[in-house]
């Protein structure tokens, strides 16, 4: 069975969970909760990081 992308390492800062929704504790007028979506600053919400050789080469 082929792997989806074996060469893309998982981000070490977020362990692949790149985006989270944080509940602020308040509610909208219709009763739904106010949430903030926050992305991992290291991988910018992708869950994967580039190999160091590609980062140094500027790719």
GROMACS elastic network, one bead per residue, 0.5 to 0.9 nm:
[ bonds ]
;  ai    aj funct       b0    kb
    2     5     6  0.87596   500
    3     6     6  0.61149   500
    5     8     6  0.60659   500
    6     9     6  0.76514   500
    7    51     6  0.87291   500
    8    48     6  0.62059   500
    8    49     6  0.68253   500
    8    50     6  0.68836   500
    8    51     6  0.76685   500
    9    12     6  0.84526   500
    9    47     6  0.87678   500
    9    48     6  0.56948   500
    9    49     6  0.58938   500
    9    50     6  0.71812   500
    9    51     6  0.74230   500
   10    13     6  0.88606   500
   10    14     6  0.82848   500
   10    15     6  0.60183   500
   10    16     6  0.55067   500
   10    47     6  0.60296   500
   10    49     6  0.61809   500
   11    14     6  0.57796   500
   11    15     6  0.53340   500
   11    16     6  0.57298   500
   11    17     6  0.85614   500
   11    18     6  0.82179   500
   11    42     6  0.75817   500
   11    43     6  0.64315   500
   11    46     6  0.85272   500
   11    47     6  0.55197   500
   11    49     6  0.51861   500
   11    50     6  0.87601   500
   12    15     6  0.53741   500
   12    16     6  0.78831   500
   12    42     6  0.87695   500
   12    47     6  0.89799   500
   12    48     6  0.85025   500
   12    49     6  0.81596   500
   13    16     6  0.83105   500
   13    18     6  0.89250   500
   13    40     6  0.76993   500
   13    41     6  0.88909   500
   13    42     6  0.70144   500
   13    43     6  0.83713   500
   14    17     6  0.54063   500
   14    18     6  0.58478   500
   14    19     6  0.87474   500
   14    40     6  0.65701   500
   14    42     6  0.83650   500
   14    43     6  0.83955   500
   14    47     6  0.70697   500
   15    18     6  0.76486   500
   15    47     6  0.70909   500
   15    48     6  0.85109   500
   16    19     6  0.88710   500
   16    45     6  0.89251   500
   16    46     6  0.77819   500
   16    48     6  0.64974   500
   17    20     6  0.74282   500
   17    39     6  0.89937   500
   17    40     6  0.82034   500
   17    45     6  0.82611   500
   17    46     6  0.85847   500
   17    47     6  0.60058   500
   18    38     6  0.83362   500
   18    39     6  0.56706   500
   18    40     6  0.51593   500
   18    41     6  0.87400   500
   18    43     6  0.73252   500
   18    44     6  0.74817   500
   18    46     6  0.59550   500
   18    48     6  0.83557   500
   19    37     6  0.67495   500
   19    38     6  0.56278   500
   19    40     6  0.63608   500
   19    44     6  0.88365   500
   19    45     6  0.56980   500
   19    46     6  0.82261   500
   19    47     6  0.82374   500
   20    36     6  0.81028   500
   20    37     6  0.57130   500
   20    38     6  0.54521   500
   20    39     6  0.66469   500
   20    40     6  0.85438   500
   21    35     6  0.59698   500
   21    36     6  0.54595   500
   21    38     6  0.64199   500
   22    34     6  0.85015   500
   22    35     6  0.52704   500
   22    36     6  0.51006   500
   22    37     6  0.64299   500
   22    38     6  0.75245   500
   23    26     6  0.78375   500
   23    33     6  0.69031   500
   23    34     6  0.61538   500
   23    36     6  0.66289   500
   24    27     6  0.83827   500
   24    33     6  0.76895   500
   24    34     6  0.58563   500
   24    35     6  0.57645   500
   24    36     6  0.72678   500
   25    33     6  0.71622   500
   25    34     6  0.70482   500
   25    35     6  0.83061   500
   26    32     6  0.87485   500
   26    33     6  0.61121   500
   26    34     6  0.57642   500
   26    35     6  0.85956   500
   27    30     6  0.77942   500
   27    31     6  0.55869   500
   27    32     6  0.55098   500
   27    34     6  0.53731   500
   27    35     6  0.89821   500
   28    31     6  0.53297   500
   28    32     6  0.54336   500
   28    33     6  0.61239   500
   28    34     6  0.63339   500
   29    32     6  0.75290   500
   30    33     6  0.89781   500
   38    41     6  0.87938   500
   38    45     6  0.83378   500
   39    42     6  0.87880   500
   39    43     6  0.82459   500
   39    44     6  0.59857   500
   39    46     6  0.84655   500
   40    43     6  0.58406   500
   40    44     6  0.53162   500
   40    45     6  0.52884   500
   40    46     6  0.81412   500
   40    47     6  0.78897   500
   41    45     6  0.72994   500
   42    45     6  0.80867   500
   42    47     6  0.89708   500
   42    49     6  0.78095   500
   43    46     6  0.56506   500
   43    47     6  0.59572   500
   43    48     6  0.60180   500
   43    49     6  0.56443   500
   43    50     6  0.84986   500
   44    47     6  0.77785   500
   44    48     6  0.89029   500
   45    48     6  0.83146   500
   46    49     6  0.79056   500
   49    52     6  0.87674   500
   50    53     6  0.81890   500
   50    54     6  0.64742   500
   50    55     6  0.65782   500
   51    54     6  0.55807   500
   51    55     6  0.66336   500
   52    55     6  0.50684   500
   52    56     6  0.62578   500
   52    57     6  0.86040   500
   53    56     6  0.53475   500
   53    57     6  0.62358   500
   53    58     6  0.87780   500
   54    57     6  0.50362   500
   54    58     6  0.62324   500
   54    59     6  0.54961   500
   55    58     6  0.52160   500
   55    59     6  0.62470   500
   56    59     6  0.78782   500
